[in-house]
Structures are given as structure tokens and as C-alpha cells.
Amino acid sequence: MCGIFGYIGEESASEMTALGLFILQHRGQESCGIAVSDGKKLKLIKEMGYVKEVLYQERIEELDGYAAIGHVRYPTRGKPTLENSQPHLIETLSGPAYAFASNGDVANYRKLRKKYESKGVFFHTDNDGELLGRMLVYKIEREGKRIIDAVEELMEEVNGAYSALFLTTHRIYAFRDPWGFRPMVFGRTEKGFAIASESVAMDIIRAKEWREIEPAELLIISKEGVEGVKFDEEKLRRGRKTRAHCSFEIIYFARPDSYQYGQFVHDKRVLLGEKLAEKDSVEVDAVVPVPDSSNFMALGYARKRNIPLCFGLIRSHYIGRTFIKPSQSIRDESVRQKFNPLYRFFHNKRIVLVDDSIVRGTTIRKIVRMIKGAGAKEVHVRIASPPVRFPCRYGIDTPTFEELIANRMEIDDIRKYIEADSLMYLTVEELQDVLDEPENFCYACFNGKYPVLEEE
Ligand code: SF4
């Protein structure tokens, strides 16, 4: 999972982009970077680390220009190294340079990489963003294609998830895959245009208006204005009628103050909590969320059942999200440092603990132990999503079957493992009841029905 942001206009493009990336930091914390154009040449800064550490004021002042694209990375395809971080700067022998940044994961990466290597394209990384960028540049520079045609051809060849930004010296090309896996929005500010992974960035940069970019839509954005091209999304999906928005974005990944896939994330999280409450009758004294991503689910649950909502777990905000730390040892360390229970609150209480999902089971187990250690009499775990049984192939780090606890264990065994007194999940059907246009979502990590296969 990653976040992308682009800006073109009269304000400092790199400052606007650094601000946008800062707002999207929750989408990736391993590395970040900005590529900027002053109308003649492109410059790039990227490094491992948080936006505030890498893209500080003095540094971005060196990046003068009116068009920029930026990226925060959370690694899925390719190791967490500087080479694999984005944007990718692609220089050509004939002069022009391009930059590319994307969010998602290409399912047929290996096949396409081999195909383009056999055409003489040389890759410097094992990142799918580089593959997409070099595919476009090959079509433009070697085959002499117009950028619009190159993007359409790329959509015909690539299977999988990509919300992408392509920077030339004068324009930004923004496009989204035909399945619409990952979100992306376009907005106008007082003095320019912006593109972001999530609408929350539009709020912060004070966009006057914004909208979602459609699947299979390409926007060509210059200082002067914007043109749009909408390709035939159904044809580009190889005949599949429905889209495949990531339901996990609504459950966990997106900020609750974002609007995506035609719905408000916050509202859907409250409804997911209500849905859990509707089928629950356990007698407890309080509902406690695992902060922050489950707060609104716990609110919905507590309101529906008329049980007090209590913030009994205090979260440190100076540690990254546990789910998106790339190795188990780092994850373990983070959990211990991240949550602390209010000891006096839990004493002798029966608790419903609401969480958005269980992936590996390690975090929730530690939290249940922590709460019981603080004196809770009973801890009933309620998960506002179905069991995650299958790895994601479209950009979220649930990489192997073995790591997914719901793939290895039945629900009651999971309950025993996490040391809870009871455990309840939503079903896929209940999740679908909550979403608008549920047929247009991907649920593959819950039901194994992958909307796009590797070599389709
Ligand atoms: S498999 Fe799961 S995480 Fe991946 S795109 Fe589909 S719903 Fe989202």
C-alpha cells in the first residue's frame, strides 16, 4: 500500500506535494520522495523515512518547480530499499526525462518484466512502479506513441492495481486501473490542480472542489487546465462487468475522514460496528476500541447496544501502524510500545474489545493479555470484518497463507490462541450489506475470489 500526491500550478509544487504526502503518511512509512519539474528538467529527492524527516522545508526549497509528483511507500512488490522507493526518474538518451509513481500491485509483473526485458528495456529495481513507468516510456520514446495511446495500451497489458502519476516536463498524467482497486481523487485549488490517493488531502490543501478519478480514466493536467479521457473500462477488464474496489481500504487502510468509492469511510465504519452489535448479545460492562482504526466501529457497536464506549487503551502516536511494519520482530516491538491500558478502568470489568481485523493474530493476542493483566474479568473480541484467509495480490501486505491466522485455524481455535473469552467476526454478506454498490468491491482476502488473476 502506498500514497501518491501530485500538484501543478502557481504555488511551490514541491511544498504542496510534501504537505500532501504528510497527510497521506498513514498509507506508507518506509520511504518517501518527490519529483519536480521547472518546465525544463526534472529533479528528484527520495529517501527512506518519514515525510517530516526527509522532506523538510530547507530541503524542498531546493526543489523549485511548478509541477510535482510524490510518493509514500509501504513495500509490497520489491524489498524496502531506496532503489525500490518512488517516484522513479526515467531518463532517456534523446533528452526528456519522466517520473512515475503508483499505488497498487501488478499481478502479471513477472510476465511483463520479461516481455520488456526481451525488447531491450533495462530495469534498475524490482518494483512494479518502475515497470509501469518504463513501459510507458518505451511506448512513447521507442514506438513514438502519443502518451494517451501509451496509457491505454498499458491498461490493456497490465493486470492488477495501479493508481498512477506520470510526470513530464510540462504535465501530469493521472490514471487509475480499470478495476478501480485503489482510490485516487482530483481537485482544484485557488491556484492550481492536485491529485491525491485520498480525499482527506484535498481538505487539508483547501481544494475548492474535488472528485474521484474514475477507473480507466486518464487526466492530462497542465498549468492551463485539465483534459479527461475515459477508456472503455469493461473492455479493459477483459469483459468483467463489475469494478473491484478494495473493501479493506474502507475497513482499515483509509483515513476515516476520507471519501472513497462513492462513500464516506467514517460512516461505513460506524455501520460495520452496528452490524456486529445486531448479532451480539454478550453481557458486558463496556466497549473498548483498539485505537485508532477501530474507534468508529466501536462507537457504532456501543450505540447500537446501548453500552458505554470507553477508551481504555491509550495509544502512542509516535509509533507507526503495527500492521505495516515489514518484519515480525519489528511488529512485536511496536505492539508493546504502542498500547497501554488504563489499569484502574479495567479492574473486574467485562469488556467487548472491538478491532477492525485480525491478520496474523499476534497484536490482538498481546492486547487481550494486556487487558486481562490490567484486571479485566472477561474480554470478548469483536472483529468488524470477515476472517482474512487469503493473501492480497493488489497491494496490501498480507503476503503468505501461512502468516494468516484464519487460514490456519478455525474461529474457536483463534479464540483460544488470542486468549479471548469469545470471538465474533462479520461475514462477507454482512460486510456487503454495509457497502454501497457491494458488487463493485473486491473481497478476495476474505473469500479467495480474486477479481484479476496473474496471467489472465
Ligand atoms: S484482496 Fe483484500 S486487501 Fe487486496 S484488494 Fe482485495 S479486498 Fe483489498
Boltz pocket constraint, residues with backbone or C-beta under 6 A from the ligand:
constraints:
  - pocket:
      binder: B
      contacts: [[A, 181], [A, 244], [A, 245], [A, 246], [A, 247], [A, 248], [A, 249], [A, 390], [A, 391], [A, 392], [A, 393], [A, 394], [A, 395], [A, 396], [A, 442], [A, 443], [A, 444], [A, 445], [A, 446]]
      max_distance: 6.0
